Amino acid sequence: MDILYFAWVRERVGKDREQLDPPKEIKDVRALIAWLAARSAGHASALNDTSALRAAVDQQFVALDASIAGAREVAIFPPVTGG
């Protein structure tokens, strides 16, 4: 699965993408984020406050309780504002 990071999430994690194989017990975006947050101090800094995060699964905006079953790509980013 490709994990993509954008904006300040990318800056804190220190990379814009990772190719990872989450454990089978990781079923939704929220659980994926918790698993990712344990990977490093940078991941924890970027991902510990899920209220400040949004996600997309296979390029579709989703709630954090959305399933990742069969997903090829999960993007994690801060809230997007219009202008």
C-alpha distances in whole Angstrom, upper triangle without the diagonal:
4,6,10,13,16,20,21,18,17,20,20,17,18,15,14,10,8,6,5,6,8,11,12,15,12,13,13,12,15,15,11,13,16,14,13,16,17,16,19,22,20,17,20,22,19,18,21,22,20,23,23,19,18,14,13,10,10,13,15,17,17,18,17,18,15,13,10,10,9,7,5,6,7,11,13,17,20,22,23,27,29,32
4,6,10,13,17,18,15,14,17,18,15,16,12,10,7,6,5,6,9,10,14,16,18,15,15,15,13,16,16,12,13,16,15,12,16,17,15,18,20,18,15,19,20,17,17,20,21,19,22,21,17,16,13,12,10,10,11,14,16,16,18,17,18,16,15,12,13,12,9,6,5,6,8,11,14,18,20,21,24,26,29
4,7,10,14,15,12,11,14,14,11,13,10,8,5,5,6,7,10,10,14,16,17,14,15,13,11,13,14,10,10,13,12,10,13,15,13,15,17,15,12,15,17,14,13,16,18,16,19,17,14,13,10,10,10,10,11,14,14,15,16,14,17,15,15,11,14,13,10,9,6,5,6,8,11,15,17,18,22,24,27
4,7,10,12,10,8,12,13,10,12,9,6,4,7,9,11,14,14,18,20,21,17,18,16,13,15,16,12,12,15,15,12,14,17,15,16,18,15,12,15,16,13,13,16,17,16,18,16,13,12,10,9,10,11,11,13,13,14,16,15,18,16,17,14,17,16,13,11,7,6,4,6,8,12,15,15,19,21,24
4,7,8,6,5,8,9,8,9,7,5,6,9,12,13,16,16,20,22,22,18,19,17,13,15,16,13,11,15,15,11,13,16,14,15,15,12,10,13,13,10,10,14,15,14,16,13,11,11,10,11,12,14,13,15,14,15,16,15,18,18,18,16,19,19,16,15,11,9,6,5,6,9,13,13,17,19,22
4,6,6,5,8,10,10,11,9,7,9,12,15,17,20,20,23,25,25,22,22,19,16,17,19,16,14,17,18,15,15,19,17,17,17,14,13,15,14,11,12,15,15,15,16,13,10,10,10,11,14,15,13,15,14,16,17,16,20,19,21,19,22,22,18,17,13,11,8,7,5,8,10,11,14,16,18
4,5,5,7,9,10,11,11,9,12,15,19,20,23,23,26,28,28,25,25,22,18,19,21,19,16,19,20,17,17,20,19,18,17,14,14,16,14,10,13,16,15,15,16,12,11,12,13,14,17,18,16,18,16,18,19,18,22,22,24,22,26,26,22,21,17,15,11,9,7,7,10,10,12,15,16
4,5,5,6,8,10,11,10,13,16,19,21,24,23,26,28,28,24,25,22,19,18,21,18,15,18,19,16,15,18,17,16,15,11,11,13,10,8,10,13,13,14,14,11,10,12,14,16,19,21,19,20,18,19,20,18,22,23,24,23,27,27,24,23,19,16,13,10,8,7,11,12,14,17,19
4,5,5,6,8,9,9,11,13,16,17,20,19,22,25,24,21,22,19,15,15,17,15,12,14,15,12,11,15,14,13,12,9,8,10,9,5,7,11,11,11,13,10,9,10,11,14,16,18,17,18,17,17,17,16,19,20,21,20,23,24,20,20,16,13,10,7,6,7,11,13,15,19,21
4,6,5,6,6,5,8,11,14,16,19,19,22,25,25,22,23,21,17,18,19,16,14,16,16,13,13,16,14,13,13,9,9,12,11,8,10,14,15,15,17,14,12,13,13,15,17,18,17,19,18,19,20,18,22,22,23,20,24,24,20,19,15,13,10,9,8,10,14,14,17,20,22
4,6,5,7,8,11,14,17,19,22,22,25,28,28,25,26,24,20,20,21,19,16,18,19,15,14,17,15,13,12,9,10,12,10,8,12,15,15,16,18,15,14,16,16,18,21,22,21,23,21,22,23,21,24,25,26,24,27,28,24,23,19,17,14,12,11,12,15,16,19,21,23
4,5,8,10,12,14,17,18,21,21,23,26,26,23,25,22,19,18,19,17,14,15,16,13,11,14,13,10,9,5,7,9,6,5,9,11,13,14,16,13,13,16,16,19,21,23,22,23,22,22,22,20,23,24,25,23,27,27,24,23,20,17,15,12,11,12,16,17,20,23,25
4,6,8,9,10,14,14,18,17,20,23,23,20,22,20,17,17,17,15,12,14,14,10,9,11,10,8,8,5,5,8,8,6,9,12,14,15,17,15,13,15,15,18,19,21,20,22,21,21,21,19,22,22,23,21,24,24,21,20,17,15,13,11,11,13,17,19,22,25,27
4,7,9,11,14,16,19,19,23,26,26,23,25,23,20,20,21,18,16,17,17,13,13,15,12,10,10,7,8,11,11,10,12,15,17,18,21,18,17,18,18,20,21,22,22,24,23,24,24,22,25,25,26,23,26,26,23,21,18,17,15,13,14,15,19,20,23,26,27
4,6,8,11,13,17,18,21,24,25,22,24,22,19,20,20,17,15,18,17,13,14,16,13,12,13,10,10,14,13,11,13,17,19,19,21,19,17,18,17,18,19,19,19,22,21,22,23,21,24,24,24,21,24,24,20,18,15,14,13,12,13,15,19,20,23,25,27
4,7,11,13,17,18,21,24,25,21,23,21,18,19,20,16,15,18,17,14,15,17,15,15,16,12,12,15,15,12,14,18,19,18,21,18,15,15,14,15,16,16,16,18,18,20,21,20,23,22,22,19,22,22,18,16,13,12,10,10,11,14,17,17,20,22,24
4,7,10,13,14,18,20,22,19,20,19,16,18,18,14,14,17,15,12,14,16,14,14,16,13,12,16,16,14,14,18,19,19,21,19,16,16,14,14,14,14,14,17,18,19,20,19,21,20,20,17,19,18,15,13,10,10,9,10,12,15,18,19,22,24,27
4,6,10,11,15,18,19,16,18,18,15,17,17,13,13,15,13,10,13,14,12,13,16,14,12,15,17,15,15,18,20,19,22,20,18,17,15,15,15,15,16,19,19,20,21,19,21,20,19,16,18,17,14,12,10,10,10,12,14,18,21,22,25,28,30
4,7,10,13,16,18,15,17,17,16,18,17,13,14,17,14,12,15,16,13,15,19,17,15,18,20,18,17,20,23,21,24,23,20,19,17,16,14,14,16,19,20,20,22,20,21,20,18,15,16,15,12,10,9,10,12,14,17,20,23,24,28,30,32
4,6,10,12,14,12,14,15,14,16,14,11,12,14,11,10,13,14,11,14,18,16,14,17,19,17,16,19,21,20,23,23,20,19,16,16,15,15,17,19,20,20,21,18,20,18,16,13,14,13,12,10,10,11,13,14,17,21,24,25,29,31,34
4,7,9,11,10,12,14,14,16,13,10,13,14,11,11,15,15,13,16,20,19,16,18,21,20,18,20,23,21,25,24,21,21,18,17,15,16,19,20,21,20,21,19,19,18,15,12,12,12,11,10,11,12,15,16,20,23,26,27,31,33,36
4,6,8,6,9,11,11,13,10,7,10,11,8,9,12,12,12,15,18,18,15,16,20,18,16,18,20,18,22,22,19,19,16,16,14,16,19,20,20,19,19,16,16,15,13,10,11,12,11,12,12,12,14,15,19,22,24,26,30,33,36
4,5,6,9,11,13,14,10,9,12,12,9,11,14,13,13,17,20,21,17,18,22,21,18,19,22,20,24,24,22,21,19,19,17,19,22,22,23,21,20,17,17,16,14,12,11,13,13,15,15,15,18,18,22,25,27,29,33,36,39
4,5,7,11,13,14,11,10,14,14,12,14,17,16,17,21,24,24,20,21,25,23,20,21,23,21,25,26,23,22,20,20,17,18,22,22,22,20,20,17,16,15,12,10,9,11,13,14,16,16,19,20,23,26,28,30,34,36,40
4,6,9,12,12,9,10,13,12,10,13,16,15,16,20,23,23,20,20,23,22,19,19,21,19,22,24,21,21,19,20,17,20,23,22,22,19,19,16,14,14,12,11,11,13,14,17,17,16,19,20,23,25,27,29,33,36,39
4,6,8,9,6,6,9,9,8,11,13,13,14,18,20,21,17,17,20,19,16,16,18,16,19,21,18,18,15,16,14,17,19,19,19,16,15,12,11,11,9,8,9,12,12,14,14,13,16,16,19,22,23,26,29,32,35
4,7,9,7,7,11,11,11,13,16,16,18,21,23,23,19,20,22,21,17,18,19,16,19,21,18,17,14,15,12,15,18,17,17,14,13,11,9,8,6,6,7,10,11,14,14,13,15,16,19,21,23,25,28,31,34
4,6,5,6,9,10,11,12,14,16,17,20,22,21,18,18,20,18,15,16,16,13,16,17,14,13,11,12,10,13,15,14,13,10,9,7,6,5,4,5,8,11,10,13,13,10,13,13,16,18,19,21,25,27,31
4,5,5,6,9,10,10,12,15,16,18,20,19,15,15,17,15,12,13,14,10,13,14,11,10,8,9,8,12,13,13,11,9,8,5,6,6,6,6,10,12,10,13,11,8,10,9,12,14,15,18,21,24,27
4,5,5,6,9,10,11,13,15,17,18,18,14,14,16,14,10,11,11,8,11,12,10,10,9,12,12,16,17,16,14,11,9,5,6,8,9,10,13,16,14,16,15,11,12,11,13,14,15,18,22,25,28
4,5,5,6,9,10,11,13,16,18,18,14,14,16,15,11,12,13,11,14,15,13,14,12,14,14,17,19,18,17,14,12,9,8,10,10,10,12,15,14,16,15,12,14,13,16,17,19,22,25,28,32
4,5,5,6,9,10,11,14,16,16,12,12,15,13,10,12,13,11,15,15,12,13,11,12,12,14,16,16,15,13,13,9,10,10,10,8,11,13,12,13,12,9,11,10,14,16,18,21,24,27,30
4,5,5,6,9,10,12,14,13,9,9,12,10,6,8,10,8,12,12,9,11,10,12,13,16,17,17,15,13,12,9,11,12,12,11,15,17,14,16,13,10,10,8,11,13,15,18,22,25,28
4,5,5,7,9,12,13,13,10,9,12,11,7,7,10,9,13,14,12,14,13,16,16,19,20,20,19,16,15,11,12,14,14,14,16,19,17,19,17,14,14,12,15,16,18,21,25,28,31
4,5,6,7,10,13,13,10,10,13,13,10,10,13,12,16,17,15,16,15,17,16,19,21,21,20,18,17,13,14,15,15,13,15,17,16,17,16,13,15,13,16,18,21,24,27,30,33
4,5,5,8,10,10,6,8,11,10,8,9,12,12,16,15,13,15,13,15,15,18,19,20,19,18,17,14,15,16,16,14,17,18,16,16,14,12,12,11,14,16,19,21,25,28,31
4,6,7,8,8,5,4,8,8,5,6,10,10,14,14,12,15,15,17,18,21,22,22,20,19,18,14,16,18,18,17,20,21,19,20,17,15,14,12,14,15,18,21,24,28,31
4,6,8,9,7,6,10,11,9,9,13,14,17,17,16,18,18,20,21,23,24,25,24,22,21,17,19,20,20,18,21,23,21,21,20,17,17,15,17,19,22,25,28,32,34
4,7,8,6,7,11,11,10,12,15,16,19,19,17,19,18,20,20,22,24,25,24,23,22,19,21,21,21,19,21,22,20,20,18,16,17,15,17,19,23,25,29,32,34
4,5,5,6,9,10,10,11,15,16,20,19,18,20,20,22,23,25,25,27,26,25,24,21,23,24,24,22,24,25,23,23,21,19,18,16,18,19,23,25,28,32,34
4,5,5,6,9,10,10,13,16,19,17,17,20,21,23,24,27,27,28,26,26,25,22,24,25,26,24,27,28,26,25,23,20,19,17,17,18,22,24,27,31,33
4,5,5,6,9,10,13,15,17,15,15,18,18,21,22,24,24,26,24,24,23,20,23,24,25,23,26,27,24,23,21,18,17,14,14,15,19,21,24,27,29
4,5,5,6,8,11,12,15,14,13,15,15,18,19,21,21,23,21,21,20,17,20,21,21,19,22,23,21,20,18,15,14,11,13,14,17,20,23,26,29
4,5,5,5,9,11,14,13,13,16,16,19,21,23,24,24,22,21,20,17,19,21,22,20,24,25,23,23,20,17,16,13,14,15,18,21,24,27,30
4,6,6,8,11,13,12,12,15,17,20,22,24,24,25,23,22,21,18,21,23,24,23,26,28,25,25,22,19,17,13,13,13,16,19,22,25,27
4,6,8,9,11,9,9,12,13,16,18,21,20,21,19,19,18,15,18,20,21,20,24,25,22,22,18,15,13,10,9,10,13,16,19,22,24
4,6,6,9,8,8,10,12,15,17,19,19,20,17,16,15,12,15,17,18,17,21,22,20,20,17,14,12,9,10,10,13,16,19,23,25
4,6,9,9,9,13,14,18,19,23,23,22,20,18,16,13,16,18,19,19,22,25,22,23,20,17,16,12,13,12,15,18,21,25,28
4,5,6,7,11,13,17,19,23,22,21,18,17,15,12,15,17,20,20,23,26,23,24,21,17,16,12,12,11,12,16,18,22,25
4,5,5,8,10,14,16,19,19,18,15,13,11,8,11,14,16,16,20,22,20,21,19,15,14,10,10,9,11,14,17,21,24
4,6,8,11,15,18,21,20,19,15,14,11,10,12,15,18,19,22,25,22,24,21,17,15,12,11,9,9,13,15,19,22
4,7,11,14,17,20,19,18,15,14,12,11,15,17,19,20,23,25,22,23,20,16,14,10,8,6,7,11,13,16,19
4,7,11,13,17,15,15,12,11,10,9,12,14,16,16,20,22,19,20,16,12,10,7,6,5,6,10,13,16,19
4,7,10,14,12,11,8,8,7,7,11,11,14,14,18,19,16,17,14,10,8,6,5,6,6,8,12,15,18
4,7,10,9,8,6,6,7,7,10,9,11,11,15,16,12,14,10,7,5,5,6,8,9,11,14,17,20
4,6,5,5,4,5,8,9,11,9,11,10,13,14,10,11,8,6,5,7,9,11,11,12,16,17,21
4,5,5,7,7,10,10,11,8,9,7,10,10,6,8,6,5,7,9,12,15,15,16,19,21,24
4,6,9,10,13,14,15,12,11,9,11,10,6,6,5,6,8,11,14,17,18,17,21,22,25
4,7,9,13,14,16,13,14,12,14,13,10,10,7,8,8,11,12,15,15,14,18,18,21
4,6,10,12,14,11,12,12,14,14,11,12,10,9,9,12,13,15,14,14,17,18,21
4,7,10,12,10,12,12,15,16,13,14,12,10,9,10,11,12,11,11,14,15,19
4,6,8,6,9,10,13,15,12,14,12,10,10,10,12,13,12,13,16,18,22
4,5,5,9,11,14,16,14,17,15,12,12,11,12,13,12,14,17,19,23
4,5,8,10,13,16,14,16,14,11,11,10,12,13,13,15,18,21,25
4,7,9,12,15,14,17,16,13,14,13,15,16,16,19,22,24,28
4,7,9,12,11,14,13,11,13,13,15,17,17,19,22,24,28
4,6,9,8,12,12,11,13,14,17,19,20,21,25,27,30
4,6,5,9,9,8,11,13,16,19,20,21,25,27,31
4,6,9,11,11,15,16,20,23,24,25,28,30,34
4,7,9,11,15,17,21,24,25,26,29,31,34
4,6,7,11,14,17,20,21,22,26,27,31
4,7,10,14,17,21,22,22,26,27,30
4,7,10,13,17,18,19,22,24,27
4,7,10,14,15,16,20,22,25
4,7,10,12,13,17,19,22
4,7,10,11,15,18,21
4,7,8,12,15,17
4,6,9,13,16
4,7,10,13
4,7,10
4,7
4
